[in-house]
Amino acid sequence: MVQARTNRQIAADLFISERTVETHVRKILGKLGCANRTELVARWAAGEERR
């Protein structure tokens, strides 16, 4: 997500469906308390989500 790749690009790279990528992204955002990818990347860049 930090590389600003689309769900379609991620799915093609991983040989999974676009829908599967959407599901995983939604779960990641939810677990980290982010509303969208932009917020996630901003928090990551600020060092909040590096573990």
Steps between C-alpha positions, in 0.01 A plus 500: 500500500791731565597460133154628394418185306142427404311194618522367146879536493539334839270215398694439179832492686370254759288289261186556705168665421445872526217429745742314729730801502206727586407273791853494640543876462169561679605269787843664531346848508248391761757340729719809485210741544553677169215633287684459169834426335605864512466509877686170532792623289513832687513319835761257369714787370475667841626180660181411687443157345851365465530178697 
